[in-house]
Amino acid sequence: MFFKASFSPQIMLFALFGLCLPLEVILSRFDFPKNGQNSIQEASIQEIYQSFSSVEWHECNFSTIRSCVSDYPSSSVLLDLSDSSDAQSIISQVCAGYSMIHLVYQDGFLYQNGWTYSVISSETEQLNAFLSVLKYFGWNQGIVISNQYNSNWKEKITENYSGLEVFNVQLGTNIKDFIDKIVFPLGATLYYVFTYPILSSQIQGYMKIRKLLDKGQGIILNQESGYCENNDGALIIVKSGYEFVISKEEYFKKATIDAIYLLEKNENLKDYKEFLNSKLQRSYENQFSLVNIQDGKRVIVGSIINGNVSISGNLNFPGQTSQIPKSTKKLLQLSINAGTTNPGSSPIYNALVGARGTFAIQKKINEGNDILSNFQLDFFTYDCGVTIFNSTFAQACFTKNIDKVGFAHIAGFSSMVAVGTIQLFGKLNISVPIIGAANGDDLLNSTALFPMYSRVQLSQSFICSKYLVVIRGMGWKTAAVLYQKDLWGATVYSLVKLFAEKYGIEILNPEESRSIPVGLDRTHIKNATNQLKKVINSQARLLVLLVQHPLGNYILEWLYDLGARKGDFVICAGFPDLPLFISIQDDYLYKRLETGIPMFTILGETWSEEFGKDIYKRILTNYKSEPNTFSCTYADATYMIAIALDFMINRGLDYTDSRKLMTAIRSTQFHGCTGLVQLEKGSNDRIVDTLIIAGVKLIDETPSLYSIGVFQPFSSKLISIINPMIYADGSTLKPSEYRSSDYDCPFPDREIKSFDKGKGLLFGICFSVALVMIIITFFIWKRWWNVSIEPLITKEEMSIQDLIVGLTIGIEFFQYAAMGPSFKAINTFLSDLSGLLSMKLEDVIKLKNGVFWIVVDFVFGGIGIWVILCAVVILELDDRIRFLSIFRYLRWLADCLMPILGNLCFIPFTSICLDIFQCDESIGDNFTDSFLAKDCYYFCWKGKHLIYAIMSFFALLFYQPLAVYCRPLWQDLQPTLHVFTSPVFLMVKTVIQTTLIVMSITLKRSYAIPHGIIFILIMTAYTVFIFKFKPYNYPRFSWWQGVSMIGVVWLALLSMIGRKAEGKDLSVVLLISLNVGWIIIIGIGFYVQNIKYPSLLYRKKGIDTSHLFKFAFTFGKSSQITLSKISKSSLMKL
């Protein structure tokens, strides 16, 4: 707009509006006031803008502008109110061409042509004012948000303050995303906004929603950014004299009036450019005011003149505080209940020792850049009852500093405190995630009951389910157990009992004396005297305590009063926190240290990998003492919260929303101090892949935890011992299972008595087995094997099968000998060899400590294989199911193993199965007071023994009949066998062997002499039967079968002589007699063989054994083995 004044020069007002509306050129004419009239500053805006004409934006080009100004003299001044850099550039060129002064309201590099000047402070002056404010308040960090026009600020600002992050935001930017994803994660406390009013309004509004303008934070705006509704506490840097201008339009109008007024005052100057340089431009330099928004109003609180800041009023910052925000990382307030105080007269426990892990991880995070790099964790420590919860005490304590709870809280040192705190927070309307570092109670498992709680400490039920595995892995096979009589105690005890049966751990104290009433204090613990005496009388060395604090302490103290002392017990603490609670300083500490150490328990993994080692080192360095294991769980509880906060911040999520934060915590997964930390879905518990077996030892009379080893539930190697457990004597040698170590059994010899009921049951079972076996044998012989064999009359090449038949005669010699009278005094080596071949192992090795059960398991396994092989052969599964090669392999295996499992193993397998019923001695009057003869550490007819007795019954039921039937069947299936055994002899042999086994088990232990006499008579009759019946079709084998039985009878006779002459030194005489007798028997055997029994079997020069193995392991597919008189088709049947 152009107007003609009453004086020279002409002043032309040109305004280009339309940032939001269609752009147009507006022209207006105005006459200056004449002398004597009001000043231009007193004229109204309406008088200045009194007539308008417009030009469309598309016409606003170089030609249009030049035609508008061409009629005006070169001394004219053009006031440009346009807000477009493109339009200003065109106008600037036109003005330069006509030597017109061009005044604009923006500062930029486009206008440095000598004719265009800005009537507002330059960019440099505004920047200097801003930097002066930063310097005054000591602010060197923060976020600068500018518009595109001010994009070159970034370089200038960062040159002075590297801690400032500069972001350019344009119109159309998604402010929510910008703040959530860029501003929010940076964790700044100070924000500097220099942009368009509409953007400033959006930025401030959303920052307020995200609580970025709360107490401790600050925001500074430039004049343009302040043209909107500003937040209380904001500081605005404005040009002096424009402090209360609240819109850009108002600013333009006032600036226009001020500019014309300056020209009016200096109308006689000839050189307008000199005038502008000396007066107009300098009148705006380095003069700023500092405006503060207080209660929604603008208040001038200071000035900035030539870079000097002066505060003249009271400052008010966000959060209604006069405290100047600090230029630091933003604080994230958290809290922890970890003091040393308990309510009333309750014992004090220093929970701060464990909480050292929290403070170590806090320092690690604050000093590092891995997570929350732009934030600082700040912990407030409550001392509101660390192990004992009292509602009144805790409420008063938390209420006193209720504003310090923060975004999340780490619970106190016991489950009772955690549950109480959760309930109290609900009452006080405090909704924050609560994380447990030392709370293992199963009640806390439920997310339904405790949706705002989670923990890194393992649940007690989870740990107890693993205790028996660890106990067994550490070599313990017996234990006494005490549990507290409540829901938790009953739950964990049921798990312990279940796994004790599974892993073969005998619980020695009676079932009815294992529970301890809950609520017993130190005075009334004597009410549990009976239960504790039962533990002492059980002689158990290992005591598993499934009790919580303080009951565990009272039990250890009362055991001391009942006479228990150091080393009497090894304590397994089923309550993982018990090792720490025993160290509570009181007058009874010495009792607990006497009976409670050595102790071990199971905890989560500690000091894992580099992360855990770093925390350990930090605690050791800061506190000059060994960290306890709970420092590790506290560290991970803290880190879990920190990771969740970092996750939410980096994704622009609202971490102040406690439920969203709890969701993020539940989704957290990291490898921390205690190993892999990951919460189980739908539970407050964590998923664990590694557990620590922790022991307790005394260091300077103070209990201290140390790592014994690791337990990995999902690994092929469950337990790995790192440091052997230290026992009461200071050694790592495991003490005896029973405290009565002078006895071979877990009870004194004087308590052992003969148990007639058990003996009668044993005799009944054994003779019933013998009778049934005789009946079954007779039936099988009559039904299937009442056949004769053809004598061998021609010479044949000896096969492997023939050799097996011959070896059987020799091996059975030792087996028969082992079932006769003991001859260990005559020849120890032969006695041991016979015992091994017949599995009469008690004279060879000690069957205590579970060795017998290993032998039984081996026998059951062999019987299982035997049953499978018999099924394949009898049912001809290899022919019927040809498409499965497994049956052809089993058929081949049957040919190899049937003579071993069904013949040679008949005596040992049957003996072992019947040995399980040897419960003829007892320490009481009940069947369950009797103990196993093979291993007196196991009581009969309950638990493991009862299960094995039932299994033994079924094993005999399947094994013996199949053995009787398949013995003759095997030889019929061997095409290369030449030496056949009469089925009648095999039946008789079965009856003889069964009878001898039963006699060995029933008579040999209690009635040795009658047993020996009967044995000699039976074996003599058996020998006569062999010589008369000639059991083999090959006379030589029949002869040596009888000769071997003569040797057995001779050995039995000498054994009986040695027993009868007990006390006399006849061992040498008997040994010589034995050897001389056997030499004579063998010599006569060979002599008669050479005269009467010619050899009908011969062997060719060695068979290529490589071909033999190739044939065997390709199931008959190799045709490279050639044995005389055996066709390839015959071999294929194998």
C-alpha positions, 0 to 999 in steps of 0.5 A: 500500500502506498500513501503520500505524506505532507512532507518529503519523503514519501512513505509507502506501506506495502502489506502482503498477507495470507499465510492461511488465506489466499494471498493478496496485495493490499494497497492503502493511502495515508497522510501524515499528521500536520504540524500541531496535530497528534503524533503518528504514535497517537494515531489509531491503526484504523486511521493508518489502514483506512482505504484498501485495494487488492491484487491477487497473489498470482499477480504479485510478481516483479512487473506488478510490483514495479508498476505499483511503485514506479510513480513514486520518487526514489526518496520514498520508503516502502514498509513491507508487512508481507510474511513471505520470503518470496514476495519480500525478495521480489519487492527488495529487487524492485526497491533497489532498482528505484533507490527506495528504502525497503523495511521488512519485519524479518531478518535473513540473508536475502536482504543484504543489498543495501536497500532492505532493512529489518525493523525487528531485532536481527537473528544474531541479536535474538540468539545473543539474548537467548545465550545470555539467559542460558549463561545467567541461569547456568543452563548448558543442556536442553532441547531447542525447537525452531522453525524452518526459517531459523534452521541455521541456528543449529550451527550457531547454538551448538558452537556455544553449547554442545549440550543443546539438541536443536530440532527444526519443526515445520508446519504440518509436523505431527507434534505428538510423534515428534515429542513422543519419539524424539523429545521425550526419550532425550530426558531433558529438563529444559526446553527452548521453543522458537517457532510459529505460534500455532506450533508453539501452542501445540508443543506446549500443550502436548508437553504438558500432557506428557508431564514434561513441564512439571516441577524441576523443568523449564521452558523459554520462548522467543517473542513469536513463540509466545503469541499463544496461550502459554504454560505457567512458568514459561519465560519469554524473551521479547523486544523491549517495549513489546512485552505485552504484544500477544499476536503477530498482527499486533506486533506488525501494527505496533512496529509500523507505527514505531517505524513511521514515528522514527521517520517523522522525528527525523524528516529533515535528514537528507540521506535516508540510508545513513539515517537508517544505519545510524538511527533506525537499526540501532534503536532495536539492538540488544534491548530485550525484556524477560517476561514470565507467565504467572497465573496466566498473565505476563509479568516483566521479571528482568531485562537483557541489555547488551548481553547483560541479564538483570532479574528485577521480579520474582521468577515462577517456573513450571510446577509453581516453584521459584526453584531454578531448574537444573541443567541436568538429566531428567530425574526418574524417581523410584523408591525402595523399602530397605532400612534397618527398622522393624516395628515395635521390639521386633528384631532388627535386620539390616536389609540395606546389605541386600539393597546395595545391589539396587544402589550399585545398579543405579550408579551403573545406569547413571554413569553409563550410556547403555540404557536411560542415557538421558535420564538419572535414576533417583531412589528414595529409601523408606525404612518402614519395616523391612522384615516385619509388617505392621499396618499402623507403623507402615502407614505412618512411615509411607504417608510421611513421604508419600510423594517420594514413591515415584514411578515404581517401588522395590518391596521390603525384605520379606513376603509379609512386608511385600503383601502388606505394602501392596495392600497399604498402597491400595488403601493410600491410592498409590498405584505403582508397580511393586517389584520383589527382590526377596519375596518368595511366598507362593501367595504372591504368584497370582497376577489376579490377586496382585496385578501390580506386583512382580518379582525376580526372587524365585517362588518357594514352591518352585525351589522346593520342587528342585530341592530333592534333585539337588539333595540326591545330586549331593550324595544324600539318600536319607533325610529328616523333614520338618514343615510348618503346618499351614498352606505354604508348608503343606504345599512344599512338603507335598512336593518334597515328599513326592520328589523324595519317593521319585529320587529314592530319598528315604525320609527317616522321621515318622510321617505323623511327626513332621509338621510344626504348628505355625505361630509358635514363638520362642516360649512355646516352641517346646510344644514341638519337642516330640517332633524334634526328638523324633528327628534326633532319634531318626539318626538322620544327618540331613535335616530339611527345614520347610519353615519360614522366619522366625519359626526356623530360628526357634527350631534351631534354638530348641534343637540346641536345648535338646542336646544337638551340637555342631556337626550333628545336622546338615541343614537344608533350608527349604525357605531360601531366606533362612540362611540370612535370618539366622544371623539376626543379632540377638541373645540366641545367635550362638545357638543357631550358629551351633545347630544351623551350620553347615547349611545349604539352600537353593537360590537363583543364579548370582553374579552371572557373566560380566554383568553380575561380576561388575555389580559384585565388584562395585559393591565390594569396592564401595562397601569394602565387604563381600556382597550377599546373594540378595544384592544380586536379586535387588540389582536385577529388580532395579534393572528390570524397572530401568529396562522397562522405563527405557523401552517406554521412553524410546518408543514415546510411551507414557511411563507415568501410566503405572499400568502401562509400565507394569505391562512393560515390566512383565515383557522385560527380558534380559541377562542380569546378575541372576542370569536370564530374567524373564517373567512367566506368562500369566504369573508373577514368577520368573522363568529360570534356567539356572539355580545356585546351590548356596552354602552357609559358612562362618567368617569371623563368626558371621554367617556368610553365603557362598556358592557350592554349585549350579543346578540347571533344570533344563540341561543334560547335566543337572548339577555342577559342583564348583566349590565343595560344601564345607562341613562342620569340621571344616573339611569338604568330606561329606559326613555319614548319612547317619549320625550313629556312624559306629553302626553299619545300619542307621540304628544300633545293633541292640535295636535289631531283632528277628522279625518272625512275621517278615520271615514267615512272609519271606518263606511263604513267598519263596516256597510259593514261587518254587511250587508254582514254578514246578507246576508251570515247568511240568505243564510246559514239558508235558504240553510242548517239550515232551520230546527226545533228541537224536544222538550225535554220531558223526563228526561235525564242525563246532559252531559258536552255538555249540561253544555257548552250550559248552561254556554254560556248563562251566559257568553254571558250576560257579553259580551252583557253588555260590548257592551252596554253603559259604566257602569264602574262608577256603578260597576268597577268589573263587567265592567272589567269582561265584558271587559275581556270576550268580549276583550274590554280591553281598560278599563281594561289595557293600550293597548299602547306599543304593548299590543294591537298587542299581543291581535290581534296576539292571535285572529289571532291565534285563528281564524287560529285554528278555520278554521283548525278545521272547515275544519276537521269537514266539510270535515270529514278528520278524516274518509277520511284520517284514516292513519294520527292520527293527524286528529282524534286528531283534530276532538276530539279537534273540539268537545271540542273547537268549542262551544268556538271559534265559539260561545263564541269567536264570539263577541271578535274575530269580535270586535278585527278584526274591532278595527284595522280599528279605525283610526278616529283621526289624527294629519294631513290631510292624512290617514297616519297621522291618528293613531290607536284608541287602541294605538296612538303610531301607525299611520294607513295605513302604515307599520305594521298597513297596514299589520294587516288591510289586515290580519284582512280583511281575518280573518273576511272573513274566520271566520264569515261564518264558525262560522254561519255554524258550530254553529248548526253543532256542536250540531248535532255531539254531541251524548250526547247533549240533549239541542239543540238550534234552528238554527233560533235563532242561525242565529238571534243571529249572526245578533244581535251580529254583529250589536251590535259589529258594533255599539260599534265600530262606535257609542259608542266612538263618539255618546254615547247617540244615541248608548245607546238608539239604544242598549236598543231598539235592546236588548228589541226586542231581549228579546221579540223574545227570550221569544216568540220564545223559542230558546232551546228545553229545556224550562228552558234554553229558560227562562234563556236566556230571563231573562239574556237579561232583566238583560242586558237591566236593566243595560243599562237603569241605565248606560244611566241614570248615563250618563244623570245625569253626575255630580251628585253623583248617583253612590251609588244610581245606584249601589243599584238600579242595585243590587236590580233590578238584585235580583228581576229579578233573584228572579222572574226567579227562581219563574217562573222556579219552577212553569212552567219549571220542570227540565228534566236534572239530574246528577248522583253522580260524574263521575270518572274524571280520567276516563274522562281525560283518555277518552279525551286524548286517543281519545275515546279509553278508555271504562271505562267511562259509561254514561247512554244512551251512547253506546261505539260505540257512544263514539268512534265517539268523 
